[in-house]
Amino acid sequence: MSTLTWRYRGGVAARAVAAIGGGYVLTAIASALIAVALPLPRADAVTLATLLSFVVYTCVILWVFATTSALRAWIGVVAASGVLGALLWIAGSMS
């Protein structure tokens, strides 16, 4: 196989790992942040955050495969996870 074929397949594999693994991490952090931030009773906040996690995960997967490169997808997923993780840490330390 040619180098271009391996590069393409590597890019698709990197995007798949970013979408599956990175999307899972990003969705888990976002769900926790939503559950903490909502001014609802705990059970209702967790239920709503869990339901919204399906939307978040789907959007992350779509975005990862819509970007121009696998590197940009990884940077976006890691950066968003870092920002949301920092917000979650701040929200947790305030309560």
Gaussian input, Z-matrix of N, CA and C with variables (Angstrom, degrees):
# hf/3-21g

backbone

0 1
 N
 C     1     B1
 C     2     B2     1     A1
 N     3     B3     2     A2     1     D1
 C     4     B4     3     A3     2     D2
 C     5     B5     4     A4     3     D3
 N     6     B6     5     A5     4     D4
 C     7     B7     6     A6     5     D5
 C     8     B8     7     A7     6     D6
 N     9     B9     8     A8     7     D7
 C    10    B10     9     A9     8     D8
 C    11    B11    10    A10     9     D9
 N    12    B12    11    A11    10    D10
 C    13    B13    12    A12    11    D11
 C    14    B14    13    A13    12    D12
 N    15    B15    14    A14    13    D13
 C    16    B16    15    A15    14    D14
 C    17    B17    16    A16    15    D15
 N    18    B18    17    A17    16    D16
 C    19    B19    18    A18    17    D17
 C    20    B20    19    A19    18    D18
 N    21    B21    20    A20    19    D19
 C    22    B22    21    A21    20    D20
 C    23    B23    22    A22    21    D21
 N    24    B24    23    A23    22    D22
 C    25    B25    24    A24    23    D23
 C    26    B26    25    A25    24    D24
 N    27    B27    26    A26    25    D25
 C    28    B28    27    A27    26    D26
 C    29    B29    28    A28    27    D27
 N    30    B30    29    A29    28    D28
 C    31    B31    30    A30    29    D29
 C    32    B32    31    A31    30    D30
 N    33    B33    32    A32    31    D31
 C    34    B34    33    A33    32    D32
 C    35    B35    34    A34    33    D33
 N    36    B36    35    A35    34    D34
 C    37    B37    36    A36    35    D35
 C    38    B38    37    A37    36    D36
 N    39    B39    38    A38    37    D37
 C    40    B40    39    A39    38    D38
 C    41    B41    40    A40    39    D39
 N    42    B42    41    A41    40    D40
 C    43    B43    42    A42    41    D41
 C    44    B44    43    A43    42    D42
 N    45    B45    44    A44    43    D43
 C    46    B46    45    A45    44    D44
 C    47    B47    46    A46    45    D45
 N    48    B48    47    A47    46    D46
 C    49    B49    48    A48    47    D47
 C    50    B50    49    A49    48    D48
 N    51    B51    50    A50    49    D49
 C    52    B52    51    A51    50    D50
 C    53    B53    52    A52    51    D51
 N    54    B54    53    A53    52    D52
 C    55    B55    54    A54    53    D53
 C    56    B56    55    A55    54    D54
 N    57    B57    56    A56    55    D55
 C    58    B58    57    A57    56    D56
 C    59    B59    58    A58    57    D57
 N    60    B60    59    A59    58    D58
 C    61    B61    60    A60    59    D59
 C    62    B62    61    A61    60    D60
 N    63    B63    62    A62    61    D61
 C    64    B64    63    A63    62    D62
 C    65    B65    64    A64    63    D63
 N    66    B66    65    A65    64    D64
 C    67    B67    66    A66    65    D65
 C    68    B68    67    A67    66    D66
 N    69    B69    68    A68    67    D67
 C    70    B70    69    A69    68    D68
 C    71    B71    70    A70    69    D69
 N    72    B72    71    A71    70    D70
 C    73    B73    72    A72    71    D71
 C    74    B74    73    A73    72    D72
 N    75    B75    74    A74    73    D73
 C    76    B76    75    A75    74    D74
 C    77    B77    76    A76    75    D75
 N    78    B78    77    A77    76    D76
 C    79    B79    78    A78    77    D77
 C    80    B80    79    A79    78    D78
 N    81    B81    80    A80    79    D79
 C    82    B82    81    A81    80    D80
 C    83    B83    82    A82    81    D81
 N    84    B84    83    A83    82    D82
 C    85    B85    84    A84    83    D83
 C    86    B86    85    A85    84    D84
 N    87    B87    86    A86    85    D85
 C    88    B88    87    A87    86    D86
 C    89    B89    88    A88    87    D87
 N    90    B90    89    A89    88    D88
 C    91    B91    90    A90    89    D89
 C    92    B92    91    A91    90    D90
 N    93    B93    92    A92    91    D91
 C    94    B94    93    A93    92    D92
 C    95    B95    94    A94    93    D93
 N    96    B96    95    A95    94    D94
 C    97    B97    96    A96    95    D95
 C    98    B98    97    A97    96    D96
 N    99    B99    98    A98    97    D97
 C   100   B100    99    A99    98    D98
 C   101   B101   100   A100    99    D99
 N   102   B102   101   A101   100   D100
 C   103   B103   102   A102   101   D101
 C   104   B104   103   A103   102   D102
 N   105   B105   104   A104   103   D103
 C   106   B106   105   A105   104   D104
 C   107   B107   106   A106   105   D105
 N   108   B108   107   A107   106   D106
 C   109   B109   108   A108   107   D107
 C   110   B110   109   A109   108   D108
 N   111   B111   110   A110   109   D109
 C   112   B112   111   A111   110   D110
 C   113   B113   112   A112   111   D111
 N   114   B114   113   A113   112   D112
 C   115   B115   114   A114   113   D113
 C   116   B116   115   A115   114   D114
 N   117   B117   116   A116   115   D115
 C   118   B118   117   A117   116   D116
 C   119   B119   118   A118   117   D117
 N   120   B120   119   A119   118   D118
 C   121   B121   120   A120   119   D119
 C   122   B122   121   A121   120   D120
 N   123   B123   122   A122   121   D121
 C   124   B124   123   A123   122   D122
 C   125   B125   124   A124   123   D123
 N   126   B126   125   A125   124   D124
 C   127   B127   126   A126   125   D125
 C   128   B128   127   A127   126   D126
 N   129   B129   128   A128   127   D127
 C   130   B130   129   A129   128   D128
 C   131   B131   130   A130   129   D129
 N   132   B132   131   A131   130   D130
 C   133   B133   132   A132   131   D131
 C   134   B134   133   A133   132   D132
 N   135   B135   134   A134   133   D133
 C   136   B136   135   A135   134   D134
 C   137   B137   136   A136   135   D135
 N   138   B138   137   A137   136   D136
 C   139   B139   138   A138   137   D137
 C   140   B140   139   A139   138   D138
 N   141   B141   140   A140   139   D139
 C   142   B142   141   A141   140   D140
 C   143   B143   142   A142   141   D141
 N   144   B144   143   A143   142   D142
 C   145   B145   144   A144   143   D143
 C   146   B146   145   A145   144   D144
 N   147   B147   146   A146   145   D145
 C   148   B148   147   A147   146   D146
 C   149   B149   148   A148   147   D147
 N   150   B150   149   A149   148   D148
 C   151   B151   150   A150   149   D149
 C   152   B152   151   A151   150   D150
 N   153   B153   152   A152   151   D151
 C   154   B154   153   A153   152   D152
 C   155   B155   154   A154   153   D153
 N   156   B156   155   A155   154   D154
 C   157   B157   156   A156   155   D155
 C   158   B158   157   A157   156   D156
 N   159   B159   158   A158   157   D157
 C   160   B160   159   A159   158   D158
 C   161   B161   160   A160   159   D159
 N   162   B162   161   A161   160   D160
 C   163   B163   162   A162   161   D161
 C   164   B164   163   A163   162   D162
 N   165   B165   164   A164   163   D163
 C   166   B166   165   A165   164   D164
 C   167   B167   166   A166   165   D165
 N   168   B168   167   A167   166   D166
 C   169   B169   168   A168   167   D167
 C   170   B170   169   A169   168   D168
 N   171   B171   170   A170   169   D169
 C   172   B172   171   A171   170   D170
 C   173   B173   172   A172   171   D171
 N   174   B174   173   A173   172   D172
 C   175   B175   174   A174   173   D173
 C   176   B176   175   A175   174   D174
 N   177   B177   176   A176   175   D175
 C   178   B178   177   A177   176   D176
 C   179   B179   178   A178   177   D177
 N   180   B180   179   A179   178   D178
 C   181   B181   180   A180   179   D179
 C   182   B182   181   A181   180   D180
 N   183   B183   182   A182   181   D181
 C   184   B184   183   A183   182   D182
 C   185   B185   184   A184   183   D183
 N   186   B186   185   A185   184   D184
 C   187   B187   186   A186   185   D185
 C   188   B188   187   A187   186   D186
 N   189   B189   188   A188   187   D187
 C   190   B190   189   A189   188   D188
 C   191   B191   190   A190   189   D189
 N   192   B192   191   A191   190   D190
 C   193   B193   192   A192   191   D191
 C   194   B194   193   A193   192   D192
 N   195   B195   194   A194   193   D193
 C   196   B196   195   A195   194   D194
 C   197   B197   196   A196   195   D195
 N   198   B198   197   A197   196   D196
 C   199   B199   198   A198   197   D197
 C   200   B200   199   A199   198   D198
 N   201   B201   200   A200   199   D199
 C   202   B202   201   A201   200   D200
 C   203   B203   202   A202   201   D201
 N   204   B204   203   A203   202   D202
 C   205   B205   204   A204   203   D203
 C   206   B206   205   A205   204   D204
 N   207   B207   206   A206   205   D205
 C   208   B208   207   A207   206   D206
 C   209   B209   208   A208   207   D207
 N   210   B210   209   A209   208   D208
 C   211   B211   210   A210   209   D209
 C   212   B212   211   A211   210   D210
 N   213   B213   212   A212   211   D211
 C   214   B214   213   A213   212   D212
 C   215   B215   214   A214   213   D213
 N   216   B216   215   A215   214   D214
 C   217   B217   216   A216   215   D215
 C   218   B218   217   A217   216   D216
 N   219   B219   218   A218   217   D217
 C   220   B220   219   A219   218   D218
 C   221   B221   220   A220   219   D219
 N   222   B222   221   A221   220   D220
 C   223   B223   222   A222   221   D221
 C   224   B224   223   A223   222   D222
 N   225   B225   224   A224   223   D223
 C   226   B226   225   A225   224   D224
 C   227   B227   226   A226   225   D225
 N   228   B228   227   A227   226   D226
 C   229   B229   228   A228   227   D227
 C   230   B230   229   A229   228   D228
 N   231   B231   230   A230   229   D229
 C   232   B232   231   A231   230   D230
 C   233   B233   232   A232   231   D231
 N   234   B234   233   A233   232   D232
 C   235   B235   234   A234   233   D233
 C   236   B236   235   A235   234   D234
 N   237   B237   236   A236   235   D235
 C   238   B238   237   A237   236   D236
 C   239   B239   238   A238   237   D237
 N   240   B240   239   A239   238   D238
 C   241   B241   240   A240   239   D239
 C   242   B242   241   A241   240   D240
 N   243   B243   242   A242   241   D241
 C   244   B244   243   A243   242   D242
 C   245   B245   244   A244   243   D243
 N   246   B246   245   A245   244   D244
 C   247   B247   246   A246   245   D245
 C   248   B248   247   A247   246   D246
 N   249   B249   248   A248   247   D247
 C   250   B250   249   A249   248   D248
 C   251   B251   250   A250   249   D249
 N   252   B252   251   A251   250   D250
 C   253   B253   252   A252   251   D251
 C   254   B254   253   A253   252   D252
 N   255   B255   254   A254   253   D253
 C   256   B256   255   A255   254   D254
 C   257   B257   256   A256   255   D255
 N   258   B258   257   A257   256   D256
 C   259   B259   258   A258   257   D257
 C   260   B260   259   A259   258   D258
 N   261   B261   260   A260   259   D259
 C   262   B262   261   A261   260   D260
 C   263   B263   262   A262   261   D261
 N   264   B264   263   A263   262   D262
 C   265   B265   264   A264   263   D263
 C   266   B266   265   A265   264   D264
 N   267   B267   266   A266   265   D265
 C   268   B268   267   A267   266   D266
 C   269   B269   268   A268   267   D267
 N   270   B270   269   A269   268   D268
 C   271   B271   270   A270   269   D269
 C   272   B272   271   A271   270   D270
 N   273   B273   272   A272   271   D271
 C   274   B274   273   A273   272   D272
 C   275   B275   274   A274   273   D273
 N   276   B276   275   A275   274   D274
 C   277   B277   276   A276   275   D275
 C   278   B278   277   A277   276   D276
 N   279   B279   278   A278   277   D277
 C   280   B280   279   A279   278   D278
 C   281   B281   280   A280   279   D279
 N   282   B282   281   A281   280   D280
 C   283   B283   282   A282   281   D281
 C   284   B284   283   A283   282   D282

   B1=1.4485
   B2=1.5154
   B3=1.2909
   B4=1.4545
   B5=1.5323
   B6=1.3110
   B7=1.4632
   B8=1.5132
   B9=1.3296
   B10=1.4641
   B11=1.5260
   B12=1.3096
   B13=1.4616
   B14=1.5255
   B15=1.3254
   B16=1.4697
   B17=1.5170
   B18=1.3233
   B19=1.4717
   B20=1.5262
   B21=1.3192
   B22=1.4621
   B23=1.5339
   B24=1.3080
   B25=1.4607
   B26=1.5237
   B27=1.3180
   B28=1.4634
   B29=1.5148
   B30=1.3364
   B31=1.4631
   B32=1.5137
   B33=1.3232
   B34=1.4659
   B35=1.5226
   B36=1.3282
   B37=1.4665
   B38=1.5287
   B39=1.3268
   B40=1.4658
   B41=1.5188
   B42=1.3267
   B43=1.4608
   B44=1.5201
   B45=1.3302
   B46=1.4650
   B47=1.5228
   B48=1.3198
   B49=1.4696
   B50=1.5308
   B51=1.3357
   B52=1.4676
   B53=1.5235
   B54=1.3243
   B55=1.4651
   B56=1.5199
   B57=1.3306
   B58=1.4662
   B59=1.5210
   B60=1.3272
   B61=1.4674
   B62=1.5058
   B63=1.3260
   B64=1.4622
   B65=1.5153
   B66=1.3329
   B67=1.4565
   B68=1.5127
   B69=1.3320
   B70=1.4661
   B71=1.5306
   B72=1.3198
   B73=1.4746
   B74=1.5244
   B75=1.3280
   B76=1.4624
   B77=1.5254
   B78=1.3192
   B79=1.4609
   B80=1.5254
   B81=1.3155
   B82=1.4617
   B83=1.5233
   B84=1.3262
   B85=1.4663
   B86=1.5225
   B87=1.3290
   B88=1.4673
   B89=1.5314
   B90=1.3072
   B91=1.4674
   B92=1.5164
   B93=1.3099
   B94=1.4618
   B95=1.5267
   B96=1.3226
   B97=1.4665
   B98=1.5186
   B99=1.3128
   B100=1.4614
   B101=1.5188
   B102=1.3339
   B103=1.4657
   B104=1.5228
   B105=1.3243
   B106=1.4659
   B107=1.5239
   B108=1.3207
   B109=1.4618
   B110=1.5316
   B111=1.3204
   B112=1.4594
   B113=1.5231
   B114=1.3307
   B115=1.4732
   B116=1.5246
   B117=1.3140
   B118=1.4633
   B119=1.5171
   B120=1.3269
   B121=1.4717
   B122=1.5297
   B123=1.3165
   B124=1.4616
   B125=1.5321
   B126=1.3149
   B127=1.4673
   B128=1.5276
   B129=1.3202
   B130=1.4653
   B131=1.5262
   B132=1.3310
   B133=1.4585
   B134=1.5237
   B135=1.3180
   B136=1.4614
   B137=1.5231
   B138=1.3160
   B139=1.4629
   B140=1.5164
   B141=1.3199
   B142=1.4598
   B143=1.5287
   B144=1.3193
   B145=1.4639
   B146=1.5252
   B147=1.3195
   B148=1.4591
   B149=1.5240
   B150=1.3107
   B151=1.4621
   B152=1.5326
   B153=1.3122
   B154=1.4662
   B155=1.5268
   B156=1.3259
   B157=1.4641
   B158=1.5237
   B159=1.3161
   B160=1.4521
   B161=1.5276
   B162=1.3158
   B163=1.4629
   B164=1.5275
   B165=1.3183
   B166=1.4687
   B167=1.5245
   B168=1.3181
   B169=1.4695
   B170=1.5217
   B171=1.3231
   B172=1.4592
   B173=1.5216
   B174=1.3194
   B175=1.4745
   B176=1.5254
   B177=1.3169
   B178=1.4665
   B179=1.5276
   B180=1.3202
   B181=1.4655
   B182=1.5259
   B183=1.3153
   B184=1.4665
   B185=1.5244
   B186=1.3290
   B187=1.4590
   B188=1.5290
   B189=1.3281
   B190=1.4648
   B191=1.5205
   B192=1.3159
   B193=1.4575
   B194=1.5246
   B195=1.3311
   B196=1.4595
   B197=1.5250
   B198=1.3156
   B199=1.4568
   B200=1.5180
   B201=1.3166
   B202=1.4606
   B203=1.5155
   B204=1.3258
   B205=1.4657
   B206=1.5276
   B207=1.3134
   B208=1.4595
   B209=1.5272
   B210=1.3382
   B211=1.4648
   B212=1.5194
   B213=1.3144
   B214=1.4632
   B215=1.5278
   B216=1.3203
   B217=1.4643
   B218=1.5229
   B219=1.3384
   B220=1.4648
   B221=1.5278
   B222=1.3237
   B223=1.4722
   B224=1.5255
   B225=1.3203
   B226=1.4616
   B227=1.5103
   B228=1.3263
   B229=1.4669
   B230=1.5306
   B231=1.3205
   B232=1.4748
   B233=1.5285
   B234=1.3272
   B235=1.4662
   B236=1.5262
   B237=1.3140
   B238=1.4725
   B239=1.5264
   B240=1.3253
   B241=1.4702
   B242=1.5177
   B243=1.3212
   B244=1.4601
   B245=1.5170
   B246=1.3274
   B247=1.4688
   B248=1.5271
   B249=1.3322
   B250=1.4605
   B251=1.5316
   B252=1.3252
   B253=1.4626
   B254=1.5146
   B255=1.3232
   B256=1.4708
   B257=1.5321
   B258=1.3261
   B259=1.4692
   B260=1.5244
   B261=1.3322
   B262=1.4635
   B263=1.5231
   B264=1.3199
   B265=1.4481
   B266=1.5407
   B267=1.3292
   B268=1.4550
   B269=1.5324
   B270=1.3363
   B271=1.4654
   B272=1.5131
   B273=1.3414
   B274=1.4551
   B275=1.5175
   B276=1.3175
   B277=1.4614
   B278=1.5160
   B279=1.3220
   B280=1.4669
   B281=1.5265
   B282=1.3335
   B283=1.4681
   B284=1.5010
   A1=109.68
   A2=114.12
   A3=118.25
   A4=110.64
   A5=114.59
   A6=120.87
   A7=110.92
   A8=116.47
   A9=120.35
   A10=111.13
   A11=117.25
   A12=120.81
   A13=110.83
   A14=117.11
   A15=120.11
   A16=111.44
   A17=116.90
   A18=120.39
   A19=110.16
   A20=116.50
   A21=120.65
   A22=110.56
   A23=116.66
   A24=120.35
   A25=111.74
   A26=116.79
   A27=120.06
   A28=111.95
   A29=116.07
   A30=119.78
   A31=112.43
   A32=115.77
   A33=119.51
   A34=110.33
   A35=117.45
   A36=120.56
   A37=110.79
   A38=117.44
   A39=120.61
   A40=110.94
   A41=117.00
   A42=120.12
   A43=111.37
   A44=116.18
   A45=119.48
   A46=110.68
   A47=116.90
   A48=120.23
   A49=109.88
   A50=116.92
   A51=120.17
   A52=110.76
   A53=116.55
   A54=119.83
   A55=111.55
   A56=117.02
   A57=119.87
   A58=110.91
   A59=116.90
   A60=120.36
   A61=113.56
   A62=115.38
   A63=119.56
   A64=112.21
   A65=115.81
   A66=119.66
   A67=112.22
   A68=115.41
   A69=119.72
   A70=110.56
   A71=116.50
   A72=120.22
   A73=110.34
   A74=116.03
   A75=120.00
   A76=111.02
   A77=116.82
   A78=120.71
   A79=111.71
   A80=117.54
   A81=120.48
   A82=111.02
   A83=116.51
   A84=120.11
   A85=110.30
   A86=116.72
   A87=120.42
   A88=110.69
   A89=117.49
   A90=120.64
   A91=111.27
   A92=116.69
   A93=119.98
   A94=110.92
   A95=116.28
   A96=120.12
   A97=111.14
   A98=117.49
   A99=120.55
   A100=110.22
   A101=117.07
   A102=120.45
   A103=111.72
   A104=116.62
   A105=120.19
   A106=111.25
   A107=116.82
   A108=120.59
   A109=114.06
   A110=118.05
   A111=119.27
   A112=111.66
   A113=116.35
   A114=119.52
   A115=111.43
   A116=115.50
   A117=122.33
   A118=108.71
   A119=117.08
   A120=117.90
   A121=109.66
   A122=116.32
   A123=121.75
   A124=112.79
   A125=117.34
   A126=120.57
   A127=110.95
   A128=117.34
   A129=120.67
   A130=111.42
   A131=117.16
   A132=120.95
   A133=111.21
   A134=117.40
   A135=121.38
   A136=110.27
   A137=117.58
   A138=120.72
   A139=110.94
   A140=117.36
   A141=120.68
   A142=111.16
   A143=117.38
   A144=120.78
   A145=111.13
   A146=117.02
   A147=120.76
   A148=110.76
   A149=116.93
   A150=120.16
   A151=111.14
   A152=116.63
   A153=120.08
   A154=112.37
   A155=116.79
   A156=119.23
   A157=111.59
   A158=118.36
   A159=120.48
   A160=111.34
   A161=116.49
   A162=121.02
   A163=110.24
   A164=116.57
   A165=120.98
   A166=110.69
   A167=117.14
   A168=121.22
   A169=111.18
   A170=116.73
   A171=120.55
   A172=111.01
   A173=117.37
   A174=120.80
   A175=111.64
   A176=117.56
   A177=120.66
   A178=110.20
   A179=117.30
   A180=120.65
   A181=110.42
   A182=116.94
   A183=119.96
   A184=111.08
   A185=116.91
   A186=119.84
   A187=111.98
   A188=116.75
   A189=120.29
   A190=110.58
   A191=117.66
   A192=120.03
   A193=113.26
   A194=118.02
   A195=121.15
   A196=113.04
   A197=118.17
   A198=120.53
   A199=110.93
   A200=115.86
   A201=120.47
   A202=113.75
   A203=117.67
   A204=119.20
   A205=110.36
   A206=114.70
   A207=120.03
   A208=110.76
   A209=116.65
   A210=119.99
   A211=110.84
   A212=116.82
   A213=120.63
   A214=110.93
   A215=116.76
   A216=120.53
   A217=110.30
   A218=117.02
   A219=120.80
   A220=111.17
   A221=116.83
   A222=119.85
   A223=110.37
   A224=116.40
   A225=119.95
   A226=113.16
   A227=116.79
   A228=120.60
   A229=110.38
   A230=116.82
   A231=120.18
   A232=110.70
   A233=117.37
   A234=120.25
   A235=111.00
   A236=116.76
   A237=119.74
   A238=110.82
   A239=116.98
   A240=120.12
   A241=110.92
   A242=116.83
   A243=120.60
   A244=112.72
   A245=116.37
   A246=120.22
   A247=110.55
   A248=116.57
   A249=118.94
   A250=111.65
   A251=116.70
   A252=119.98
   A253=111.80
   A254=116.24
   A255=119.47
   A256=110.78
   A257=116.79
   A258=119.70
   A259=111.69
   A260=116.12
   A261=120.06
   A262=110.51
   A263=117.58
   A264=120.95
   A265=110.53
   A266=116.81
   A267=120.99
   A268=110.21
   A269=116.47
   A270=120.13
   A271=111.75
   A272=116.45
   A273=119.68
   A274=113.21
   A275=116.53
   A276=118.91
   A277=112.12
   A278=117.64
   A279=120.92
   A280=112.41
   A281=116.34
   A282=117.64
   A283=112.87
   D1=154.24
   D2=-177.56
   D3=-82.14
   D4=166.81
   D5=179.80
   D6=-63.92
   D7=-36.13
   D8=-179.76
   D9=-63.72
   D10=-38.07
   D11=178.46
   D12=-65.00
   D13=-44.55
   D14=178.83
   D15=-65.52
   D16=-37.34
   D17=178.67
   D18=-65.13
   D19=-42.24
   D20=178.76
   D21=-63.89
   D22=-47.17
   D23=-179.74
   D24=-64.54
   D25=-38.07
   D26=175.91
   D27=-63.84
   D28=-39.45
   D29=177.57
   D30=-64.13
   D31=-41.48
   D32=178.19
   D33=-66.48
   D34=-40.97
   D35=178.59
   D36=-64.61
   D37=-41.09
   D38=178.59
   D39=-64.55
   D40=-39.19
   D41=177.17
   D42=-66.80
   D43=-38.69
   D44=179.74
   D45=-64.22
   D46=-42.18
   D47=178.19
   D48=-66.44
   D49=-40.15
   D50=177.56
   D51=-63.90
   D52=-40.60
   D53=-178.90
   D54=-70.15
   D55=-44.07
   D56=-176.06
   D57=-77.31
   D58=-58.90
   D59=-176.79
   D60=-73.88
   D61=-52.21
   D62=-179.52
   D63=-65.31
   D64=-37.13
   D65=177.26
   D66=-64.17
   D67=-37.44
   D68=178.00
   D69=-64.14
   D70=-46.28
   D71=-179.55
   D72=-63.58
   D73=-45.97
   D74=-179.78
   D75=-62.42
   D76=-41.43
   D77=179.66
   D78=-67.03
   D79=-39.56
   D80=178.75
   D81=-63.64
   D82=-43.26
   D83=179.19
   D84=-66.16
   D85=-43.36
   D86=179.95
   D87=-63.70
   D88=-40.55
   D89=179.30
   D90=-64.36
   D91=-42.87
   D92=178.29
   D93=-63.55
   D94=-42.07
   D95=178.86
   D96=-64.44
   D97=-42.77
   D98=178.54
   D99=-62.51
   D100=-43.65
   D101=-179.30
   D102=-63.27
   D103=-36.91
   D104=179.96
   D105=-75.27
   D106=-35.77
   D107=-172.24
   D108=-82.97
   D109=-23.24
   D110=-177.11
   D111=-71.45
   D112=134.96
   D113=179.08
   D114=-86.62
   D115=58.62
   D116=-179.95
   D117=-124.47
   D118=166.31
   D119=170.59
   D120=-57.65
   D121=150.66
   D122=-171.44
   D123=-54.18
   D124=-45.14
   D125=-178.20
   D126=-63.76
   D127=-41.18
   D128=179.24
   D129=-68.42
   D130=-39.90
   D131=179.36
   D132=-64.34
   D133=-41.84
   D134=179.43
   D135=-67.73
   D136=-41.11
   D137=178.65
   D138=-62.94
   D139=-46.53
   D140=179.75
   D141=-65.20
   D142=-40.99
   D143=178.53
   D144=-63.82
   D145=-38.02
   D146=178.31
   D147=-66.15
   D148=-41.93
   D149=177.93
   D150=-65.01
   D151=-39.84
   D152=179.05
   D153=-70.41
   D154=-22.21
   D155=-179.39
   D156=-63.35
   D157=-30.77
   D158=177.26
   D159=-65.40
   D160=-37.60
   D161=177.16
   D162=-68.94
   D163=-43.96
   D164=-179.99
   D165=-61.28
   D166=-47.22
   D167=-178.32
   D168=-62.37
   D169=-42.44
   D170=177.96
   D171=-62.56
   D172=-43.18
   D173=179.21
   D174=-65.13
   D175=-38.68
   D176=177.88
   D177=-63.12
   D178=-45.12
   D179=179.76
   D180=-62.03
   D181=-45.83
   D182=178.65
   D183=-61.22
   D184=-42.73
   D185=-178.58
   D186=-65.86
   D187=-40.68
   D188=-179.01
   D189=-59.72
   D190=-42.49
   D191=-178.78
   D192=-83.20
   D193=-9.63
   D194=177.61
   D195=-92.15
   D196=-15.21
   D197=-179.17
   D198=-71.01
   D199=165.18
   D200=-175.57
   D201=-78.17
   D202=-22.47
   D203=-179.41
   D204=-148.53
   D205=159.79
   D206=178.10
   D207=-67.54
   D208=-34.12
   D209=178.37
   D210=-62.59
   D211=-43.68
   D212=178.33
   D213=-63.69
   D214=-37.13
   D215=177.77
   D216=-63.44
   D217=-46.31
   D218=179.67
   D219=-63.97
   D220=-43.97
   D221=179.48
   D222=-60.76
   D223=-43.19
   D224=179.95
   D225=-63.94
   D226=-43.73
   D227=-179.15
   D228=-67.05
   D229=-44.11
   D230=-179.40
   D231=-67.53
   D232=-41.76
   D233=-179.60
   D234=-65.65
   D235=-44.89
   D236=179.20
   D237=-64.29
   D238=-39.37
   D239=177.32
   D240=-63.92
   D241=-40.32
   D242=178.79
   D243=-64.64
   D244=-44.75
   D245=179.90
   D246=-65.08
   D247=-47.68
   D248=-179.98
   D249=-66.93
   D250=-34.59
   D251=176.09
   D252=-64.20
   D253=-40.98
   D254=177.40
   D255=-65.01
   D256=-42.05
   D257=177.00
   D258=-62.95
   D259=-39.23
   D260=178.20
   D261=-65.72
   D262=-40.38
   D263=178.26
   D264=-63.85
   D265=-42.72
   D266=178.63
   D267=-64.21
   D268=-45.24
   D269=179.42
   D270=-63.14
   D271=-37.54
   D272=178.59
   D273=-69.82
   D274=-34.68
   D275=179.91
   D276=-77.21
   D277=-20.79
   D278=178.84
   D279=-81.22
   D280=-23.79
   D281=-176.36
   D282=-95.22

